[in-house]
């Protein structure tokens, strides 16, 4: 194991990397030309206008030296916006997502302090390792549980500590669950009128030989919800139409590109080849080629649109059913409609932006088969993912390539290329797989047939969490491939497994410390730099942007990728909980990670990300239960570790803890989960009553009419509800500033007006 | 292992025992004096009057020789009543309970046939056992899988068979689930108006400083269910009152007993001692003593009754809330009322007879703690129940008794008593425990806080099932105490456990065959004899009965004890499924058990049992999932067995099967379970509409007024809804017969008028 000094050097290098990233960010973000990369959120809100429009140098590079002196300002600025305002500004999803990092701090700062005060002295004041002559050890090991002699009564301290750590974690989790449930209910209660409050998604409408889907839905709800049913909206199968619209948009981009090129260089008329990827085929004039292609596609699109609207077969057996009151919708969403539970399935309609349209028409049995297949696929993916990688690696070596493509032989045999292939190719297969993994998991979730983007993200996150747990956590601790591990585990007794893993835990502390620094610290610093959007924006800005509207579209604010980031955070929770009683030296690194990530993501949420939908923090039960899983794993591993240390007497005391933890989890589930899946009638009634008093003449039918039309029929762009900005004085102030700024020609002060 | 001949002898003995029981039953049931023991159901229905009232010898002993010639008639008679009529006669619970035995026949008759046609020849035509010289074996072993040599390709036949058996079982289970779900929905739909259709049980009403519970409930539902709320009924904490009433009833019995004694023997005035159990104390006149005691208790009861009715603290925070329509009740039962899911909890009200009044007022957190404690207690009960028994056994030996009660030494040392204690006492501790076990499990379920008798029975059954699975099934297969087994299992690998158990399976076939005969065949024959109620009735009849009403009360029809019998049936399903591919010889015994039990219980349900409540077969999901558990266990054990037979190639084919089975279970759960826990709005609406059309002037409030009053306030006897008998011609005919019979002085023909 590495010494304290090695760790120090490694920490220095990683801190330096992170620091350089931050410096680069601090400089880049002050350049007006990058304004749309680092502050897109404010543009989307219409509070900030583009500074590049006037075109002078000052608008591209920031020449004000004073600004550079204040480049750390974004950090306090990120912390300044109070939470209620943050929820207004970025939505509850983002605000709660940031709280995950805050929760990490709340849990681990006191645990770290306590572990250093109590556990470090207890571990340090032994000399077990010094007495073992044939073992090399370092100062780091002296701080860990390895330094306690077998059968020592000092293990009682560790047991006491894991009890304290567990109860503290549970206490904080309970508090947080309570706060977030309250926040969610408050958020839902204070929301302005939205179509999804009145609407229920009805799936598996049974076929009726005499009636259309629309008439059938109408009759059913008129009969069974006579006092509350208002109207409904059928769902068209517009999948092909959506593909056409997408293709057209891509062709449009190419047309703009060639038009721009022609404008800048009118002497040379751009041409392209019509064949595959422009590699061969007839050479034609690019602008007219794309113009004809687009008009062809437009015709096709119109035909398809007409077909979808008129063909009764294009209506899928699902509908968005709206009610006269929130109470009526809440009732319909929570009850069973008919004695056959596979038809007329009702659930809360996701908000219109959140609907995943392709999954609305899957029959019940097919859905079950799909989920079975995906469960099996996930099992193989998690446990056997190394097999295809190994196969690819074995093909992607020199002999393999020479066999398949013999004409490449002279090229490959060249020394540089040869060493490149040998050194790089095997690794790259794994890297490509890991990059593609979240996409693959998302595709699997889509096959499972969930009807909203938010539930798809939650399902993907849950899959990714399992993958990380097995392959990153267990895989790093237990040597050998996953396949070997499984074989070994299956042939071990049930109580052997925590022992094997538990014993390896202290030995892997150094590995995980560097993992935290590389993946955590540097990764977060990379997040704030936004390299990919940075490059993409400048490419688009150069080749495609003509009007202000184009620039608007070239901007990619991105969003919080819950399905990818949340499972990664969970790894840090798991590491913190597992190492807290074993090697407390790892804890400060975790704390730094959470603090830094909290800062960066708060900044990003305020200034950059634009969420695609708002689910009202419905992901929190998942976050909670994954931290609970981490807690139970940490308890079982300590149990396994201690049972090898001749501390058998302590076992009964440790068995109680996971049982209590599981019970606590069930208790929390019963206590809070319903706030995330159901909508209470009392709250619905209060909102209904208030609304009736305020707006007695409200024409709800008109309000709901077009809410759940497939976005393709709205011209591909969904209109978001406009926020009532006047009610938020700070934003209004900022807005006024930025307007002034854009008029006098300098807007770089505007974020500081608010942020710094 | 026993030879075929041994098994034959044993089967003969057990059949003979069962046959004798049946003979005794056939004779006893024809005696008019036993009429109330063997046909109480008909008395309770008012279709049969007591033949003993006139007092002649003919009314006590049946002297008609023709009747004795037809004494097997009850068997076809039991089968004759068609199912829809059976449901009318005995309720859906009983009708569906009988179908469990029928399901056993449906599953195992074809499996037995197939196993004997295919598996027996495949096993028989080997000579593995003959080649092994140092092993003794019998013909029975030659029929089992033990006779197949290791690594033989004949194992493919067994794998094919378990696939066929499993798919057949699942097909039958699916069919049965579907039928029973339909029966339940039909039953609920065709029921006449009942209070529980309109009523919801509201628990955890939050405390309000300004309002009483009643006013609080009223306000809440007027606001949140304005169009549907009708009325509500608060729940009084009448536990103490109920105890007083019970005590009074017992004193009344004693009074009647002494009065009868005095009447029969007017010369001697009965006296008793007032001390503990009448063992010491002052000797007083018994009749006047009990009369004063009763009048004292009556006063106390009146005071308590008044106190309960007037004291606001005697009202528990729960209420039965009734709605104007079934639709309104269905909505309220299925939805969440407030944002805090621990208050205003709603669920379908159990029918009034089914309410378990003592459990209506448990706070949410306490409920969770209780369930945690009971889960832990159940774990220890299931796995460590032998420990206290062993302790009791070690105390209850000779030395132990002599130490504690030294004055008994001379008595104990007497030879006969000594051998009795040594031979009998250790066994009796276990026997007493096993007899008390169902009661203990029921107490545990009551502590868990379920609010209806039906759910209490279901919970107890689930606990008992676990106990039988671990202690009877696993305990019989694997030698040693449960404690040793656990220790061994924990130190074995996960894949070792099915192997260890699987290998022992064929060796235990003989044991289980005799178990089936003793516990199954003879046990069922004992059930029909009703020895305990027989003795109890005659005791009561002799000492307590004066009027016809007393005789009515002395009658103990009993009921189907779901909590005890159903888990025992599950053992037979498990044995059948486990042994079908391994030792098919066991199957005929299972089939005989199911056929015999079906016959007997159908007879009992028609003639004897009187169900205390009607839950509409809501126990079926439990029955289904326990059979599924048995199926998965059988598959895993065959997998374990085959993996020791050098048939490693077959493993992958067998792993797929449990996965498919589990998926099938989840599918069935999704497809059918909601029919047993929810009430669909469509069905509610249909019934509401029909009712409105038929009885537009119905005064529902009056109908519901007293429905959910604690039975203690109704004088301790709950009035059951009177059946509309005129609509069932057979019963009417029987009734007329029995009336005639009682008039002309002979009623023994009346059951035959209907039954035989």
Interface residues (C-beta under 8 A of the other chain):
Chain A: X181 X185 X223 X224 X225 X227 X330 X331 X334 X335 X336 X337 X338 X339 X341 X342 X344 X364 X365 X368 X372 X376 X489 X490 X491 X492 X493 X494 X495 X496 X659 X663 X666 X667 X670 X671 X672 X673 X674 X675 X678 X679 X680 X681 X682 X683 X685
Chain B: X181 X185 X223 X224 X225 X227 X330 X331 X334 X335 X336 X337 X338 X339 X341 X342 X344 X364 X365 X368 X372 X375 X376 X489 X490 X491 X492 X493 X494 X495 X496 X659 X663 X666 X667 X670 X671 X672 X673 X674 X675 X678 X679 X680 X681 X682 X683 X685
